[in-house]
Amino acid sequence: MSEILFATSNPNKTLEVKKILGAKFLIRDLNDIQLDKELEENEPTLEGNAISKARQAIQYTDFDSCFAEDTGLEIEALGGAPGIYSARFAGEDKSSEKNIDKVLHLLKNVANRAARFRTVVAHIDHSEVRVFEGMVNGTIAHSRLGISGFGYDPVFIPDGYSESFAQLPLEVKNEISHRAKAFEKFLDWINSTRD
């Protein structure tokens, strides 16, 4: 079984990606290897942040193959915000709850609630960089719906559904989500290199 490093310390993301990629790979994350260095996200794009995190993880470890992802919630009425600032939208005192509170406050009297989640996965192997993108369109709910998932899942309702990502079963979310779409492309590419 191939071992591959996922440059994240978010256990929710690791669990989701393990379910998407299946049992073909032994996925290690930064918690598994006890890397206590926080990876910087200073790039102006999701793609730039994903590549940067993968490069930093390789620099700080003995892995020569690594992947990272960066995800943003892009809300039409907010000009694409929070975008690359999704995880820290509420500022220094950030948390998923406070980020959601800020979004709901900013959209309080806004009719246009169109939004999309976008994920960019970057894989680096011996200095070669590959990038894969996934996207799902939807709307922002007027209040939190459901208790599953993480991040903005309780307020994001994907197109074609009446339930939020936090209400949908994980199996359904993993079929339609932005992260699933990006990682499916990543998996297709990995499989094609092993044929």
N, C-alpha and C positions, 0 to 999 in steps of 0.2 A: 504494500500500500504506500502510495506517495505521500510524503509529509510536506506540508506547505504552510507558510506563515501568513496569517491574516493580521494586518497592522491595525488592530483595534483592541481596546481594553473594555469595550462595551459587551457584556455577556449576552444581552438581548440580540445584538447584531450577529454575534458568533452563532448563537442557537439557530437563528433564522437562516443564516448562510449554510450551516451544516445540513439543515433540512432540505435546502434547495440543491446543494451539490451532492447530497447522498453519501453513501458509504465508500465511495471510490478513493477518497482522500482522507488522510489524517490531518485535520486542520488544527493548527496551533494558533493561539492568539497571544497578545502581549501579557495577559495574566498567566497563561500556561508557562511562559518562559521567564516570568517574574521580572519583566523589564519595567522598571519604575520611572523611566524617563517619559515625560509627556511629549507626544509628537506635535510639532507646531503646524498650524493651519493658517499661513499668512498669504496664500495666493489669492488672486482676485476672481478665480473661477473654481467650480467644482472639480473640473479636470486637473487643474493645477494643484489643488489640495490633495487629491487622490494620489497623483504622481509623487508629490513631495513626501507624503506620509510613507509610501512604499519605499522611497529612497532612504529616508531616515531610518526606517526599521531595518533595512539591510545594513546600513552603516553601523548601527548599534548592536547587531547580532551576528551570528556566524551563518545565517541563512543566505543563500545566493538566489533564492526564488521567493518572491513575496507579492502579495496583492493587498491593496487598500481600496477603500471606497469613500466617497463623500456624497452626501445626500442633502438636497435642499427642497424646502417647501416654497413654491413660487406662487404668490397670490396676485391675481391680475389687478385688483383694485388698489393694491399697495405697490404697484410698479415692479412686481417680481420679488418683493421682500416677503419673508426674511432671507430667502436665497442662501448664499454661503454663510450667512449669520444665523441659520436656523437653530443650531444648538445653543447659541448664546444671545438669542434675540432679546431677552429680558435684561441684558447687561451683565455686570459683574456678579450680581446676585441671581445668576441664571439657574433654572431648573425646568424640567418639562412642564410642570404645573404653571410656573410663572411665564414661560414662553407662550403657553396656550392662553393664559389670562390676557396677555398683551395683544395677541391676535384677535381674541373675541372683543376686547375693548376697542381696538382700532376699526373693527368691522361692525360695531354696534348698530349703526344706522345706515349701513351700506347694503344696497340691494344686490349688487354684483358680487357673488361669493365664489366665482370661478377660481380654481387653483389647480396646480399640478405638483406632483412629487417627481423629482428627477434624481437619479442615481448615476454616478460615474464610477466605474471600477477600473483601476489601473493595476496592471501586472508587470513586474520587472523580473527579468531572468537574464543574468549575465549582461546587464546594461541595456538589454532590448526592452523597450516599453510598448505595451499594448493597452488600448483603452476601449472600454465597452460602456454603452449608455442604455439606460432603461427609463421609461417615463409612464406615468399614469395620470390621467386627467380626472378631475372631480370637483367637488364643492366643499366649502367650509360650513359646517353645521353652526347653528345658533347657540349650542351649548354642548357640553361633553356627552358623548354617547358610548357606553360600554366601558369595561374595565381592563380588557386585555390589551396586548400590544405595548407600545412605548412611544415616546416622543409625541408627535401631533396626531397619532392614530385615533384618539377619541373624538377629534373634530373634523377628520377628513373622510368624506363619503365619496368613494370612487364612482365614476359614471357607470350607469347601468345597475346600480345597487341602491337600496334604501337604508342600508346599515353602514356604520363607520368601520374603518379598519379595526377598531377596538372591539367591535361586535361580531365581525366575521370570524368564522373558524380559521385557525392558522393555515390549514390546508388550502382554503380558498384564497386567503391573502397571498400565500406563496405561489399561487397560480397567476395572479393578476397584478401583483405589486411592481412598482418601479424597480425595487431591489431584485425581485425575482427575474424580471426581464433582462436586467443588466447581467446578472449572474448566469442566466441561461445562455446568453451570448458568450460569456467567458467560458462556460463549460463546453459549449460546442467547439470553441477554438481549441481548448485543451485536448478534447477528444480527437480533433482533427490532426493534432500534432503527434498523437500516439498511434495513429492507424498504420 
